[in-house]
């Protein structure tokens, strides 16, 4: 199985979801199952906010059959060093690469990704863009709840 091809396989939520409500508080976690359109593959979609810093956000997709992380988005001043030594000091995206798993990251403000993720601070549009990037169809409405 070529893992990289799974990133762009058409996916849908395994159960009918009308709305995803992001609860913007420290330590919030969200998990939903996705499945391929043909039903052969299943994925876990995870979203989490940092326990000490709500600006630290991670969204990732794991292929359940192989337990490989296909794509992971990291926001909130998370420094990353790629296997080739390149240092990423801004919000970034990890994309699975054969031989390296998800070890390589790419800055969201790079030419390749700045149009896909134009406003990483807008969590609703960020999650929507992420779901579109990993080829999820029928993306539900995404809302935010702030508890202060």
C-alpha positions in Angstrom: 0.0 0.0 0.0 1.3 3.4 -0.9 0.7 5.6 2.1 1.3 8.9 0.3 -1.7 8.2 -2.0 -4.0 7.9 1.0 -3.6 11.6 1.8 -5.5 12.5 -1.4 -8.0 9.7 -1.2 -11.6 11.0 -1.0 -12.8 10.7 2.6 -16.0 11.3 4.5 -17.1 11.4 8.2 -18.0 7.8 9.2 -21.1 9.1 11.0 -23.4 11.9 10.0 -22.1 15.2 11.5 -24.0 18.4 10.9 -21.8 20.7 13.0 -18.4 20.6 14.6 -18.2 22.9 17.6 -14.7 23.8 18.6 -14.5 24.4 22.3 -11.6 26.9 22.5 -10.2 26.1 25.9 -6.9 24.8 27.1 -6.6 21.0 26.8 -9.7 20.6 24.4 -9.5 17.5 22.3 -11.7 16.4 19.3 -11.6 13.0 17.6 -13.8 11.7 14.8 -13.5 8.8 12.4 -13.3 9.3 8.7 -13.6 6.6 6.0 -12.7 6.4 2.4 -15.5 6.7 -0.1 -15.0 3.1 -1.2 -15.0 1.9 2.5 -11.6 0.2 2.3 -9.7 2.6 4.6 -10.5 4.3 7.9 -8.8 7.3 9.5 -8.8 9.1 12.8 -9.0 12.9 12.7 -7.6 14.5 15.8 -7.7 18.2 16.9 -6.2 19.4 20.2 -5.4 22.6 21.9 -2.4 23.0 24.2 -3.0 22.5 27.9 -1.1 25.6 28.9 -1.5 27.6 25.7 -4.8 27.6 23.6 -2.8 29.1 20.7 -0.9 25.8 20.4 -3.1 23.7 18.1 -2.5 20.3 16.4 -4.7 18.7 13.8 -3.7 15.4 12.4 -5.0 12.5 10.4 -4.0 8.9 11.1 -4.6 6.0 8.8 -6.0 3.4 11.1 -4.9 0.3 9.2 -1.2 1.3 9.1 -1.2 3.6 12.1 0.7 6.2 10.0 0.2 10.0 10.5 -0.6 11.3 7.0 -0.9 15.0 7.7 -0.3 17.1 10.8 -0.8 20.8 11.2 1.1 22.5 14.1 0.3 26.0 15.2 1.5 28.2 18.1 5.3 28.8 18.0 6.3 25.2 17.5 9.8 25.0 16.3 10.6 22.1 14.0 13.9 20.7 12.5 13.5 18.7 9.3 15.7 15.6 8.7 17.8 17.6 6.2 18.5 20.2 9.0 16.2 22.9 7.7 14.5 24.7 10.7 10.9 25.8 10.6 10.1 28.5 13.2 6.5 29.3 12.2 3.2 27.5 12.0 3.7 24.4 9.8 2.3 21.3 8.2 3.8 17.8 8.2 3.0 15.6 5.2 3.8 11.9 5.1 6.8 11.1 2.9 8.0 7.5 2.2 11.1 6.8 4.3 10.5 9.7 6.6 6.9 9.3 7.8 5.7 12.8 8.8 9.2 14.1 9.8 9.3 16.8 7.1 7.4 20.0 7.8 6.6 23.0 5.6 5.9 26.5 6.7 2.2 27.6 6.3 3.4 31.0 5.1 5.4 29.4 2.3 4.3 30.0 -1.3 3.1 26.4 -1.5 0.7 26.7 1.5 -0.1 30.4 2.1 -3.2 30.3 -0.2 -4.5 27.0 1.3 -4.3 28.3 4.8 -4.6 32.1 4.5 -5.6 32.8 8.1 -4.3 30.2 10.6 -5.7 32.3 13.5 -9.3 31.7 12.3 -9.7 28.2 13.7 -13.0 27.5 11.9 -11.6 28.3 8.5 -8.3 26.5 9.4 -10.1 23.3 10.1 -12.3 23.6 7.0 -9.2 24.2 4.9 -7.4 21.2 6.5 -10.4 19.0 5.8 -10.5 20.1 2.2 -6.7 19.6 1.9 -7.1 15.9 3.0 -10.0 15.5 0.6 -12.9 15.3 3.0 -16.2 15.7 1.2 -19.4 17.1 2.8 -17.5 19.2 5.4 -19.9 20.1 8.2 -20.5 23.6 9.5 -17.7 24.5 12.0 -18.4 26.8 14.9 -16.4 28.0 17.9 -17.3 28.3 21.6 -15.3 30.4 23.9 -15.6 29.9 27.6 -14.0 32.7 29.6 
